Amino acid sequence: MTYVRPHYRRDGTYVKGHTRRTRPRAAQPRRASRRATPRPRPAPTGPTAYVRPHYRADGTRVRGHHRSISPRTIAVVAGTGGGGLMLLLLLLALAGGPGTGSKAPVGTTPSQSASVPADHHR
């Protein structure tokens, strides 16, 4: 005999603690044996995404599996992936963002660089 602690089921029903009778091994119904080799699975034709095990709204358990990704989904993701970055770079270029203008104050002429030789009188 095995004691089962009080608990709540997934549907919210409360189960009081009780003693459960265990059946002898010989009396247990026989289940179909599992295959020694797993059944062959078709090879994925394109990219896949792993879906973690979860429970549906009706309480059904879904085992973890690989789901194929449709070409349409890939196109949608690829189309939105870099669009925001490209828009940001375009706005920075139009607004004269970092690296596009000189650091000299307005109305002054920039001095010659040390790397450029100065013109001497000849």
All heavy atoms as an XYZ file, in Angstrom:
923
protein
N       0.836     -1.174      0.000
C       0.000      0.000      0.000
C       0.885      1.244      0.000
O       1.903      1.263      0.664
C      -0.890     -0.004      1.238
C      -1.880     -1.108      1.241
S      -3.408     -0.319      1.297
C      -4.431     -1.435      2.110
N       0.442      2.233     -0.734
C       1.213      3.458     -0.883
C       0.367      4.636     -0.443
O      -0.821      4.714     -0.796
C       1.616      3.658     -2.357
O       2.305      2.504     -2.795
C       2.474      4.866     -2.536
N       0.966      5.557      0.331
C       0.243      6.742      0.759
C       0.421      7.842     -0.282
O       1.532      8.134     -0.726
C       0.753      7.230      2.120
C       0.032      8.471      2.591
C      -1.283      8.384      3.053
C       0.650      9.705      2.553
C      -1.950      9.515      3.472
C      -0.011     10.844      2.972
C      -1.321     10.748      3.425
O      -1.991     11.861      3.838
N      -0.686      8.457     -0.664
C      -0.682      9.562     -1.615
C      -0.964     10.824     -0.835
O      -1.985     10.932     -0.135
C      -1.753      9.350     -2.714
C      -1.766     10.524     -3.666
C      -1.515      8.062     -3.452
N      -0.069     11.795     -0.928
C      -0.244     13.048     -0.192
C      -1.373     13.873     -0.797
O      -1.664     13.746     -1.990
C       1.042     13.860     -0.237
C       2.138     13.213      0.582
C       3.336     14.087      0.643
N       4.005     14.089     -0.650
C       5.074     14.816     -0.930
N       5.598     15.584     -0.021
N       5.631     14.751     -2.108
N      -2.000     14.748      0.001
C      -3.048     15.603     -0.560
C      -2.438     16.544     -1.606
O      -1.306     17.007     -1.458
C      -3.575     16.387      0.639
C      -2.621     16.158      1.742
C      -1.808     14.954      1.418
N      -3.194     16.815     -2.661
C      -2.681     17.654     -3.740
C      -3.841     18.214     -4.564
O      -4.995     17.839     -4.366
C      -1.736     16.842     -4.636
C      -2.392     15.675     -5.310
N      -2.564     14.470     -4.680
C      -2.918     15.532     -6.541
C      -3.174     13.629     -5.498
N      -3.400     14.254     -6.642
N      -3.495     19.112     -5.464
C      -4.473     19.666     -6.403
C      -4.188     19.121     -7.791
O      -3.038     19.049     -8.216
C      -4.377     21.195     -6.455
C      -4.913     21.875     -5.218
C      -4.075     22.187     -4.161
C      -6.261     22.188     -5.108
C      -4.548     22.804     -3.030
C      -6.757     22.802     -3.971
C      -5.894     23.113     -2.934
O      -6.373     23.722     -1.818
N      -5.236     18.750     -8.500
C      -5.076     18.301     -9.880
C      -4.929     19.524    -10.776
O      -5.152     20.655    -10.359
C      -6.296     17.487    -10.326
C      -6.407     16.172     -9.622
C      -7.572     15.371    -10.182
N      -7.682     14.100     -9.498
C      -8.829     13.515     -9.185
N      -9.970     14.079     -9.519
N      -8.823     12.371     -8.565
N      -4.589     19.278    -12.041
C      -4.417     20.383    -12.989
C      -5.702     21.189    -13.188
O      -5.670     22.369    -13.433
C      -3.980     19.852    -14.347
C      -2.574     19.357    -14.335
C      -2.024     19.387    -15.746
N      -0.752     18.720    -15.868
C       0.370     19.129    -15.329
N       0.382     20.209    -14.605
N       1.490     18.454    -15.488
N      -6.837     20.510    -13.081
C      -8.104     21.223    -13.280
C      -8.572     21.941    -12.012
O      -9.644     22.526    -11.981
C      -9.190     20.259    -13.777
C      -9.496     19.140    -12.779
O      -8.865     19.093    -11.709
O     -10.376     18.315    -13.096
N      -7.760     21.915    -10.938
C      -8.079     22.643     -9.716
C      -8.791     21.812     -8.664
O      -9.086     22.309     -7.575
N      -9.107     20.562     -8.945
C      -9.789     19.702     -7.993
C      -8.836     19.310     -6.869
O      -7.700     18.932     -7.125
C     -10.283     18.409     -8.693
O     -11.014     18.762     -9.847
C     -11.137     17.576     -7.764
N      -9.312     19.402     -5.610
C      -8.495     19.031     -4.466
C      -8.664     17.542     -4.197
O      -9.781     17.019     -4.189
C      -8.912     19.839     -3.236
C      -8.129     19.473     -1.994
C      -6.810     19.865     -1.850
C      -8.718     18.729     -0.977
C      -6.089     19.528     -0.725
C      -8.003     18.394      0.156
C      -6.690     18.796      0.272
O      -5.977     18.460      1.396
N      -7.547     16.845     -3.979
C      -7.570     15.413     -3.668
C      -7.029     15.240     -2.254
O      -5.913     15.668     -1.961
C      -6.705     14.610     -4.669
C      -6.707     13.131     -4.311
C      -7.193     14.820     -6.082
N      -7.839     14.640     -1.382
C      -7.399     14.413      0.000
C      -6.338     13.326      0.028
O      -6.285     12.473     -0.860
C      -8.570     13.967      0.875
C      -9.599     15.057      1.070
C     -10.617     14.753      2.142
C     -11.179     13.389      2.077
N     -12.249     13.158      3.070
N      -5.495     13.356      1.056
C      -4.498     12.313      1.228
C      -5.183     10.971      1.463
O      -6.188     10.900      2.164
N      -4.664      9.932      0.874
C      -5.274      8.609      1.008
C      -4.231      7.520      0.784
O      -3.133      7.788      0.320
C      -6.429      8.442      0.010
C      -6.010      8.552     -1.426
N      -5.828      9.773     -2.049
C      -5.726      7.602     -2.354
C      -5.455      9.563     -3.305
N      -5.381      8.256     -3.512
N      -4.605      6.303      1.121
C      -3.737      5.160      0.900
C      -4.217      4.452     -0.361
O      -5.393      4.123     -0.494
C      -3.794      4.192      2.095
O      -3.440      4.912      3.269
C      -2.827      3.047      1.906
N      -3.295      4.256     -1.289
C      -3.636      3.617     -2.549
C      -3.110      2.188     -2.523
O      -1.979      1.928     -2.140
C      -2.989      4.388     -3.704
C      -3.338      3.809     -5.059
C      -2.658      4.560     -6.156
N      -1.203      4.352     -6.036
C      -0.292      5.137     -6.570
N      -0.645      6.207     -7.224
N       0.987      4.874     -6.432
N      -3.941      1.279     -2.972
C      -3.543     -0.122     -3.002
C      -2.751     -0.359     -4.283
O      -3.145      0.048     -5.370
C      -4.767     -1.016     -2.990
C      -4.394     -2.465     -2.873
C      -5.558     -3.414     -2.873
N      -6.839     -2.781     -2.633
C      -7.990     -3.420     -2.695
N      -8.011     -4.692     -2.984
N      -9.113     -2.810     -2.464
N      -1.618     -1.000     -4.133
C      -0.814     -1.337     -5.306
C      -1.149     -2.751     -5.721
O      -1.347     -3.640     -4.881
C       0.692     -1.223     -4.999
O       0.987     -2.053     -3.887
C       1.080      0.204     -4.700
N      -1.220     -2.963     -7.022
C      -1.525     -4.307     -7.523
C      -0.240     -5.135     -7.585
O       0.823     -4.593     -7.856
C      -2.092     -4.201     -8.934
C      -3.448     -3.584     -8.965
C      -3.988     -3.691    -10.352
N      -4.023     -2.336    -10.918
C      -4.285     -2.065    -12.170
N      -4.493     -3.030    -13.028
N      -4.316     -0.840    -12.591
N      -0.359     -6.411     -7.395
C       0.825     -7.250     -7.585
C       1.249     -7.228     -9.050
O       0.433     -7.036     -9.941
C       0.364     -8.649     -7.181
C      -1.042     -8.554     -6.779
C      -1.498     -7.148     -6.929
N       2.522     -7.414     -9.307
C       3.052     -7.329    -10.668
C       2.362     -8.299    -11.623
O       2.134     -7.986    -12.774
C       4.544     -7.584    -10.674
C       5.323     -6.416    -10.168
C       6.566     -6.273    -11.030
N       7.326     -5.119    -10.588
C       7.297     -3.955    -11.206
N       6.566     -3.788    -12.266
N       8.006     -2.953    -10.770
N       2.033     -9.475    -11.170
C       1.431    -10.477    -12.049
C       0.036    -10.047    -12.505
O      -0.418    -10.417    -13.577
C       1.364    -11.817    -11.357
N      -0.657     -9.256    -11.693
C      -2.029     -8.870    -12.014
C      -2.115     -7.603    -12.861
O      -3.188     -7.239    -13.292
C      -2.810     -8.676    -10.731
N      -0.993     -6.926    -13.067
C      -1.034     -5.699    -13.852
C      -1.323     -6.009    -15.310
O      -0.830     -7.013    -15.844
C       0.287     -4.940    -13.749
C       0.473     -4.270    -12.418
C       1.772     -3.481    -12.391
O       2.616     -3.640    -13.255
N       1.915     -2.650    -11.384
N      -2.141     -5.198    -15.940
C      -2.411     -5.449    -17.361
C      -1.141     -5.273    -18.177
O      -0.301     -4.438    -17.877
C      -3.450     -4.390    -17.728
C      -3.326     -3.347    -16.689
C      -2.815     -4.017    -15.452
N      -1.022     -6.085    -19.181
C       0.177     -6.052    -19.995
C       0.048     -4.999    -21.081
O      -0.936     -4.948    -21.803
C       0.377     -7.426    -20.623
C       1.739     -7.583    -21.156
C       2.005     -9.040    -21.430
N       3.134     -9.085    -22.333
C       4.341     -9.398    -21.949
N       4.551     -9.752    -20.703
N       5.339     -9.392    -22.794
N       1.069     -4.170    -21.167
C       1.075     -3.120    -22.186
C       1.826     -3.601    -23.404
O       2.669     -4.484    -23.312
C       1.780     -1.868    -21.656
C       0.906     -1.077    -20.720
C       1.492      0.292    -20.548
N       2.114      0.375    -19.235
C       3.022      1.238    -18.897
N       3.478      2.078    -19.769
N       3.510      1.260    -17.686
N       1.531     -2.992    -24.521
C       2.261     -3.322    -25.742
C       3.713     -2.918    -25.552
O       4.012     -1.841    -25.027
C       1.662     -2.590    -26.933
N       4.614     -3.779    -25.974
C       6.026     -3.478    -25.788
C       6.461     -2.369    -26.727
O       5.934     -2.224    -27.833
C       6.862     -4.731    -26.038
O       6.701     -5.122    -27.384
N       7.410     -1.620    -26.267
C       7.951     -0.538    -27.093
C       8.853     -1.123    -28.156
O       9.493     -2.152    -27.953
C       8.773      0.423    -26.242
C       7.934      1.415    -25.531
C       8.838      2.512    -25.122
N       8.164      3.769    -25.431
C       8.540      4.915    -24.957
N       9.571      4.990    -24.191
N       7.888      6.000    -25.263
N       8.940     -0.455    -29.252
C       9.822     -0.911    -30.314
C      11.273     -0.803    -29.858
O      11.647      0.136    -29.181
C       9.650     -0.051    -31.552
C       8.316     -0.199    -32.197
C       8.284      0.681    -33.414
N       7.017      0.527    -34.088
C       6.832      0.787    -35.342
N       7.822      1.233    -36.079
N       5.663      0.637    -35.901
N      12.061     -1.755    -30.267
C      13.478     -1.718    -29.918
C      14.177     -0.593    -30.676
O      15.077      0.054    -30.158
C      14.135     -3.048    -30.222
N      13.739     -0.338    -31.901
C      14.316      0.748    -32.681
C      13.257      1.822    -32.869
O      12.082      1.513    -33.103
C      14.777      0.249    -34.069
O      13.649     -0.315    -34.744
C      15.864     -0.778    -33.936
N      13.647      3.076    -32.756
C      12.658      4.129    -32.946
C      12.173      4.152    -34.393
O      12.896      3.772    -35.311
C      13.417      5.416    -32.604
C      14.846      5.066    -32.703
C      14.961      3.596    -32.465
N      10.934      4.589    -34.563
C      10.411      4.605    -35.925
C      11.100      5.695    -36.736
O      11.465      6.740    -36.189
C       8.913      4.725    -35.922
C       8.333      6.036    -35.594
C       6.820      5.915    -35.606
N       6.377      6.046    -34.236
C       5.330      6.727    -33.860
N       4.562      7.290    -34.758
N       5.013      6.839    -32.607
N      11.299      5.455    -38.000
C      12.029      6.425    -38.824
C      11.250      7.719    -38.978
O      10.032      7.713    -39.153
C      12.188      5.713    -40.166
C      11.131      4.674    -40.184
C      10.873      4.298    -38.753
N      11.959      8.797    -38.877
C      11.345     10.115    -39.013
C      11.801     10.723    -40.327
O      12.963     10.578    -40.705
C      11.767     11.014    -37.859
C      11.238     10.523    -36.551
C      11.501     11.538    -35.459
N      10.913     11.046    -34.232
C      11.554     10.932    -33.104
N      12.810     11.272    -33.023
N      10.944     10.477    -32.033
N      10.912     11.420    -40.997
C      11.334     12.049    -42.251
C      12.348     13.152    -41.970
O      12.230     13.880    -40.982
C      10.045     12.614    -42.831
C       9.101     12.716    -41.685
C       9.514     11.659    -40.704
N      13.337     13.268    -42.827
C      14.352     14.301    -42.657
C      13.726     15.667    -42.938
O      12.946     15.812    -43.880
C      15.511     14.062    -43.609
N      14.030     16.665    -42.120
C      13.464     17.995    -42.368
C      13.967     18.558    -43.692
O      15.134     18.407    -44.042
C      13.942     18.833    -41.185
C      15.076     18.084    -40.591
C      14.897     16.637    -40.959
N      13.080     19.187    -44.434
C      13.445     19.719    -45.743
C      14.017     21.123    -45.658
O      14.619     21.602    -46.597
C      12.222     19.740    -46.672
O      11.189     20.510    -46.039
C      11.733     18.331    -46.932
N      13.810     21.796    -44.564
C      14.300     23.167    -44.419
C      14.649     23.444    -42.976
O      14.853     22.523    -42.181
N      14.702     24.708    -42.600
C      15.032     25.060    -41.218
C      13.919     24.633    -40.256
O      12.751     24.566    -40.631
C      15.174     26.584    -41.257
C      14.508     27.016    -42.493
C      14.514     25.876    -43.442
N      14.318     24.314    -39.037
C      13.358     23.886    -38.027
C      13.520     24.715    -36.764
O      14.544     25.356    -36.554
C      13.547     22.400    -37.664
O      14.854     22.232    -37.125
C      13.354     21.502    -38.858
N      12.502     24.682    -35.919
C      12.539     25.331    -34.611
C      12.092     24.296    -33.583
O      11.167     23.523    -33.837
C      11.611     26.538    -34.579
N      12.739     24.259    -32.422
C      12.367     23.305    -31.381
C      11.229     23.893    -30.564
O      11.283     25.036    -30.104
C      13.560     22.997    -30.474
C      13.209     21.998    -29.397
C      13.009     20.665    -29.721
C      13.072     22.388    -28.084
C      12.673     19.730    -28.748
C      12.747     21.469    -27.104
C      12.547     20.148    -27.439
O      12.217     19.244    -26.474
N      10.170     23.103    -30.374
C       9.039     23.499    -29.548
C       9.171     22.744    -28.230
O       9.218     21.511    -28.216
C       7.708     23.146    -30.242
C       6.534     23.537    -29.358
C       7.624     23.832    -31.590
N       9.244     23.484    -27.131
C       9.401     22.845    -25.823
C       8.117     22.124    -25.405
O       7.032     22.489    -25.848
C       9.749     23.896    -24.771
C      11.112     24.509    -24.997
C      11.480     25.438    -23.906
N      10.518     26.542    -23.862
C      10.576     27.533    -23.013
N      11.527     27.590    -22.129
N       9.685     28.496    -23.033
N       8.219     21.114    -24.543
C       7.004     20.444    -24.059
C       6.124     21.441    -23.324
O       6.624     22.320    -22.609
C       7.527     19.382    -23.089
C       8.990     19.308    -23.289
C       9.427     20.544    -23.972
N       4.817     21.328    -23.505
C       3.891     22.244    -22.849
C       2.519     21.602    -22.731
O       2.283     20.509    -23.233
C       3.797     23.554    -23.633
C       3.265     23.390    -25.026
N       4.062     22.981    -26.075
C       2.024     23.549    -25.538
C       3.333     22.918    -27.174
N       2.095     23.241    -26.884
N       1.615     22.280    -22.051
C       0.242     21.824    -21.903
C      -0.673     22.769    -22.653
O      -0.526     23.994    -22.568
C      -0.163     21.776    -20.422
C       0.529     20.664    -19.669
C       1.739     20.894    -19.032
C      -0.008     19.389    -19.620
C       2.394     19.876    -18.358
C       0.635     18.365    -18.950
C       1.829     18.618    -18.319
O       2.469     17.605    -17.665
N      -1.614     22.209    -23.380
C      -2.598     23.020    -24.083
C      -3.630     23.541    -23.104
O      -3.675     23.130    -21.945
C      -3.295     22.187    -25.161
C      -2.377     21.793    -26.279
C      -3.169     21.088    -27.375
N      -2.289     20.728    -28.469
C      -2.308     19.571    -29.089
N      -3.188     18.654    -28.736
N      -1.472     19.330    -30.070
N      -4.492     24.438    -23.568
C      -5.516     25.022    -22.705
C      -6.482     23.954    -22.182
O      -7.003     24.072    -21.075
C      -6.294     26.095    -23.468
N      -6.700     22.882    -22.950
C      -7.615     21.829    -22.505
C      -6.937     20.799    -21.604
O      -7.553     19.814    -21.208
C      -8.266     21.137    -23.704
C      -7.259     20.413    -24.593
O      -6.047     20.532    -24.345
O      -7.704     19.732    -25.536
N      -5.639     20.990    -21.283
C      -4.929     20.100    -20.374
C      -4.135     19.005    -21.052
O      -3.460     18.225    -20.390
N      -4.199     18.909    -22.363
C      -3.444     17.897    -23.098
C      -1.972     18.237    -23.085
O      -1.598     19.373    -23.321
C      -3.922     17.831    -24.565
O      -5.337     17.694    -24.579
C      -3.275     16.671    -25.296
N      -1.126     17.230    -22.801
C       0.323     17.449    -22.790
C       0.867     17.279    -24.197
O       0.534     16.319    -24.895
C       1.019     16.455    -21.869
C       2.502     16.672    -21.779
C       3.135     15.718    -20.782
N       4.525     16.035    -20.573
C       5.518     15.551    -21.324
N       5.260     14.738    -22.312
N       6.761     15.891    -21.066
N       1.705     18.219    -24.610
C       2.352     18.156    -25.916
C       3.833     17.899    -25.676
O       4.478     18.644    -24.943
C       2.159     19.470    -26.702
C       2.869     19.410    -28.039
C       0.691     19.761    -26.883
N       4.360     16.822    -26.264
C       5.774     16.514    -26.097
C       6.622     17.466    -26.930
O       6.150     18.016    -27.924
C       6.061     15.081    -26.528
C       5.417     14.077    -25.596
C       5.936     12.695    -25.800
N       5.699     12.211    -27.155
C       6.050     11.010    -27.572
N       6.651     10.182    -26.759
N       5.807     10.632    -28.810
N       7.873     17.659    -26.527
C       8.780     18.513    -27.275
C       9.034     17.934    -28.651
O       9.121     16.720    -28.815
N       9.122     18.798    -29.644
C       9.330     18.337    -31.005
C       9.950     19.440    -31.845
O      10.006     20.592    -31.428
C       8.013     17.873    -31.639
C       6.979     18.959    -31.698
N       6.203     19.313    -30.611
C       6.602     19.781    -32.699
C       5.395     20.299    -30.957
N       5.615     20.611    -32.214
N      10.412     19.077    -33.021
C      10.953     20.051    -33.967
C       9.863     20.383    -34.969
O       9.223     19.495    -35.527
C      12.179     19.493    -34.697
C      13.371     19.429    -33.813
N      14.202     20.496    -33.621
C      13.854     18.435    -33.037
C      15.158     20.160    -32.783
N      14.973     18.903    -32.408
N       9.651     21.665    -35.195
C       8.635     22.139    -36.121
C       9.344     22.787    -37.296
O      10.278     23.558    -37.126
C       7.748     23.165    -35.420
C       6.690     23.790    -36.293
C       5.841     24.760    -35.483
N       6.610     25.848    -34.917
C       6.890     26.984    -35.545
N       6.480     27.172    -36.770
N       7.577     27.933    -34.956
N       8.900     22.473    -38.508
C       9.528     23.106    -39.668
C       9.030     24.536    -39.805
O       7.882     24.843    -39.479
C       9.223     22.310    -40.937
O       7.837     22.301    -41.170
N       9.908     25.402    -40.257
C       9.575     26.808    -40.428
C       9.264     27.034    -41.901
O      10.043     26.666    -42.774
C      10.749     27.702    -39.996
C      11.110     27.415    -38.546
C      10.405     29.166    -40.179
C      12.353     28.119    -38.087
N       8.117     27.654    -42.171
C       7.709     27.868    -43.559
C       8.542     28.985    -44.193
O       9.026     29.880    -43.500
C       6.228     28.232    -43.624
O       6.023     29.522    -43.087
N       8.699     28.962    -45.508
C       9.436     30.030    -46.186
C       8.809     31.401    -45.959
O       9.490     32.412    -45.893
C       9.377     29.633    -47.662
C       9.133     28.172    -47.651
C       8.334     27.891    -46.417
N       7.500     31.439    -45.811
C       6.824     32.720    -45.570
C       7.245     33.309    -44.219
O       7.495     34.503    -44.101
C       5.316     32.522    -45.609
C       4.550     33.804    -45.421
C       3.064     33.586    -45.686
N       2.372     34.845    -45.535
C       1.391     35.038    -44.681
N       0.967     34.051    -43.934
N       0.803     36.211    -44.594
N       7.332     32.455    -43.198
C       7.756     32.914    -41.875
C       9.183     33.441    -41.930
O       9.500     34.465    -41.342
C       7.666     31.767    -40.856
O       6.341     31.256    -40.860
C       8.030     32.234    -39.465
N      10.047     32.756    -42.659
C      11.439     33.198    -42.791
C      11.487     34.560    -43.476
O      12.226     35.450    -43.063
C      12.263     32.157    -43.582
C      12.346     30.864    -42.791
C      13.647     32.685    -43.889
C      12.921     29.719    -43.574
N      10.671     34.755    -44.511
C      10.655     36.027    -45.232
C      10.174     37.160    -44.336
O      10.720     38.262    -44.362
C       9.766     35.913    -46.462
N       9.169     36.889    -43.504
C       8.650     37.924    -42.599
C       9.703     38.302    -41.571
O       9.955     39.477    -41.312
C       7.356     37.436    -41.910
C       6.966     38.350    -40.781
C       6.237     37.322    -42.929
N      10.358     37.288    -40.991
C      11.385     37.557    -39.979
C      12.572     38.282    -40.599
O      13.105     39.233    -40.043
C      11.821     36.243    -39.288
C      13.026     36.470    -38.413
C      10.673     35.681    -38.483
N      12.998     37.848    -41.768
C      14.145     38.475    -42.420
C      13.814     39.902    -42.841
O      14.663     40.783    -42.792
C      14.570     37.654    -43.631
N      12.588     40.141    -43.229
C      12.193     41.484    -43.656
C      12.144     42.476    -42.514
O      12.386     43.663    -42.696
N      11.839     42.032    -41.315
C      11.740     42.958    -40.189
C      13.000     42.980    -39.346
O      13.163     43.837    -38.515
C      10.561     42.572    -39.278
O      10.779     41.239    -38.815
C       9.258     42.668    -40.023
N      13.898     42.037    -39.560
C      15.079     41.930    -38.709
C      15.996     43.127    -38.787
O      16.407     43.689    -37.786
N      16.373     43.585    -39.986
C      17.323     44.672    -40.116
C      16.680     45.986    -40.522
O      17.362     46.987    -40.679
N      15.375     46.004    -40.703
C      14.693     47.218    -41.144
C      14.841     48.374    -40.168
O      15.058     49.517    -40.558
N      14.738     48.077    -38.892
C      14.860     49.130    -37.880
C      16.255     49.717    -37.833
O      16.438     50.928    -37.696
N      17.258     48.866    -37.988
C      18.643     49.323    -37.976
C      18.933     50.199    -39.192
O      19.578     51.241    -39.080
C      19.593     48.124    -37.946
C      21.088     48.456    -37.947
C      21.439     49.245    -36.695
C      21.903     47.202    -38.031
N      18.434     49.780    -40.352
C      18.649     50.574    -41.566
C      17.981     51.941    -41.446
O      18.547     52.956    -41.854
C      18.101     49.831    -42.792
C      18.908     48.609    -43.168
S      20.622     48.991    -43.574
C      20.391     49.899    -45.075
N      16.795     51.997    -40.877
C      16.095     53.260    -40.693
C      16.872     54.166    -39.747
O      17.016     55.361    -39.992
C      14.689     52.996    -40.146
C      13.830     54.228    -39.898
C      13.585     54.976    -41.215
C      12.521     53.836    -39.264
N      17.413     53.617    -38.681
C      18.197     54.396    -37.726
C      19.442     54.972    -38.393
O      19.767     56.155    -38.204
C      18.591     53.520    -36.531
C      19.464     54.194    -35.474
C      18.687     55.301    -34.791
C      19.946     53.179    -34.483
N      20.152     54.156    -39.177
C      21.345     54.647    -39.865
C      20.995     55.746    -40.869
O      21.723     56.735    -40.997
C      22.064     53.501    -40.568
C      22.714     52.475    -39.635
C      23.273     51.310    -40.439
C      23.799     53.116    -38.805
N      19.887     55.590    -41.565
C      19.455     56.606    -42.519
C      19.137     57.921    -41.814
O      19.547     58.992    -42.253
C      18.231     56.107    -43.291
C      17.639     57.087    -44.298
C      18.635     57.335    -45.430
C      16.335     56.566    -44.840
N      18.435     57.841    -40.684
C      18.101     59.051    -39.938
C      19.353     59.736    -39.388
O      19.446     60.964    -39.386
C      17.134     58.724    -38.802
C      15.715     58.367    -39.241
C      14.889     57.941    -38.043
C      15.061     59.533    -39.946
N      20.310     58.955    -38.921
C      21.555     59.540    -38.424
C      22.316     60.241    -39.552
O      22.897     61.312    -39.355
C      22.442     58.475    -37.787
C      22.041     58.039    -36.388
C      22.899     56.869    -35.930
C      22.144     59.186    -35.412
N      22.327     59.643    -40.729
C      23.033     60.249    -41.857
C      22.354     61.542    -42.286
O      23.014     62.541    -42.592
C      23.092     59.270    -43.027
N      21.035     61.561    -42.292
C      20.300     62.770    -42.697
C      20.411     63.877    -41.653
O      20.455     65.051    -41.994
C      18.833     62.432    -42.949
C      18.558     61.577    -44.179
C      17.077     61.234    -44.249
C      19.002     62.284    -45.447
N      20.463     63.515    -40.394
C      20.515     64.505    -39.322
C      21.939     64.960    -39.034
O      22.161     65.795    -38.167
C      19.894     63.927    -38.056
N      22.923     64.427    -39.761
C      24.317     64.821    -39.506
C      24.786     64.250    -38.199
O      25.342     64.965    -37.369
N      24.565     62.989    -38.009
C      24.923     62.304    -36.765
C      26.417     62.233    -36.567
O      27.193     62.911    -37.232
N      26.854     61.420    -35.614
C      28.270     61.343    -35.262
C      29.147     60.948    -36.449
O      28.798     60.097    -37.236
C      28.323     60.262    -34.194
C      26.961     59.729    -34.041
C      26.032     60.509    -34.893
N      30.259     61.661    -36.583
C      31.231     61.317    -37.608
C      31.006     61.991    -38.943
O      31.791     61.828    -39.851
N      29.953     62.775    -39.112
C      29.690     63.368    -40.420
C      30.130     64.815    -40.503
O      30.434     65.308    -41.562
C      28.195     63.290    -40.762
O      27.457     63.977    -39.741
C      27.756     61.844    -40.878
N      30.152     65.532    -39.406
C      30.523     66.949    -39.433
C      31.860     67.166    -38.759
O      32.440     66.271    -38.176
N      32.394     68.416    -38.861
C      33.662     68.712    -38.190
C      33.370     69.193    -36.779
O      32.285     69.640    -36.466
C      34.441     69.768    -38.968
O      33.799     71.019    -38.838
N      34.364     69.132    -35.948
C      34.226     69.529    -34.551
C      34.555     71.005    -34.353
O      34.466     71.506    -33.252
C      35.153     68.683    -33.668
C      34.934     67.192    -33.803
C      33.734     66.770    -33.028
C      33.661     65.254    -33.055
N      32.385     64.709    -32.901
N      34.974     71.703    -35.405
C      35.362     73.106    -35.267
C      34.125     73.963    -35.057
O      33.078     73.724    -35.640
C      36.099     73.567    -36.524
N      34.221     75.008    -34.215
C      33.085     75.887    -34.005
C      32.743     76.632    -35.297
O      33.577     76.837    -36.167
C      33.565     76.868    -32.933
C      34.816     76.279    -32.376
C      35.334     75.325    -33.385
N      31.512     77.048    -35.396
C      31.039     77.752    -36.585
C      31.760     79.084    -36.698
O      31.934     79.808    -35.722
C      29.515     77.966    -36.501
C      29.008     78.733    -37.701
C      28.804     76.635    -36.365
N      32.188     79.452    -37.906
C      32.837     80.743    -38.130
C      34.337     80.703    -38.015
O      34.991     81.723    -38.204
N      34.927     79.597    -37.676
C      36.381     79.504    -37.589
C      36.871     78.591    -38.695
O      36.156     77.717    -39.158
C      36.836     78.930    -36.237
O      36.304     77.611    -36.106
C      36.381     79.789    -35.086
N      38.101     78.815    -39.090
C      38.681     77.949    -40.107
C      39.519     76.899    -39.402
O      40.228     77.208    -38.439
C      39.571     78.746    -41.084
O      40.579     79.400    -40.330
C      38.748     79.750    -41.855
N      39.449     75.677    -39.838
C      40.234     74.632    -39.180
C      41.717     74.840    -39.434
O      42.124     75.276    -40.497
C      39.736     73.344    -39.809
C      39.060     73.749    -41.075
C      38.623     75.166    -40.900
N      42.548     74.575    -38.436
C      43.997     74.711    -38.582
C      44.514     73.527    -39.377
O      43.882     72.486    -39.456
C      44.666     74.773    -37.213
O      44.407     73.566    -36.526
N      45.718     73.713    -39.934
C      46.290     72.637    -40.725
C      46.733     71.510    -39.810
O      47.191     71.729    -38.702
C      47.484     73.142    -41.529
C      47.061     73.927    -42.731
C      48.237     74.186    -43.641
O      49.368     74.146    -43.174
N      47.962     74.447    -44.894
N      46.622     70.330    -40.330
C      46.998     69.154    -39.574
C      48.516     69.041    -39.530
O      49.218     69.519    -40.409
C      46.388     67.912    -40.235
O      46.898     66.761    -39.629
N      49.031     68.360    -38.514
C      50.472     68.183    -38.394
C      50.992     67.245    -39.477
O      52.161     67.290    -39.830
C      50.809     67.625    -37.021
N      50.143     66.411    -40.017
C      50.599     65.468    -41.025
C      50.706     66.110    -42.407
O      51.379     65.598    -43.270
C      49.661     64.262    -41.090
O      48.385     64.695    -41.492
N      50.059     67.261    -42.627
C      50.122     67.932    -43.914
C      51.223     68.978    -43.836
O      51.184     69.862    -42.972
C      48.757     68.600    -44.249
C      48.856     69.356    -45.571
C      47.665     67.571    -44.279
N      52.224     68.931    -44.717
C      53.306     69.931    -44.632
C      52.799     71.322    -44.993
O      51.980     71.506    -45.888
C      54.324     69.434    -45.644
C      53.581     68.523    -46.559
C      52.425     67.986    -45.765
N      53.258     72.277    -44.249
C      52.840     73.659    -44.483
C      53.586     74.194    -45.706
O      54.718     73.830    -45.997
C      53.145     74.512    -43.271
N      52.935     75.105    -46.448
C      53.586     75.738    -47.603
C      54.559     76.816    -47.089
O      54.153     77.723    -46.357
C      52.558     76.384    -48.518
C      51.769     75.344    -49.297
O      52.304     74.236    -49.515
O      50.624     75.632    -49.686
N      55.809     76.676    -47.441
C      56.796     77.685    -47.047
C      57.040     78.600    -48.231
O      56.820     78.230    -49.394
C      58.121     77.010    -46.635
C      57.961     76.227    -45.359
N      57.807     76.828    -44.138
C      57.964     74.877    -45.115
C      57.721     75.894    -43.214
N      57.808     74.708    -43.785
N      57.469     79.779    -47.924
C      57.745     80.727    -49.000
C      58.913     80.233    -49.800
O      59.938     79.841    -49.269
C      58.042     82.118    -48.399
C      56.864     82.671    -47.684
N      55.765     83.128    -48.317
C      56.629     82.816    -46.356
C      54.898     83.554    -47.422
N      55.415     83.367    -46.206
N      58.846     80.303    -51.128
C      59.927     79.849    -51.979
C      60.561     80.971    -52.683
O      60.238     81.907    -53.151
C      59.433     78.838    -53.002
C      59.031     77.585    -52.319
C      58.601     76.580    -53.343
N      57.804     75.607    -52.638
C      57.127     74.669    -53.180
N      57.092     74.548    -54.465
N      56.467     73.826    -52.483
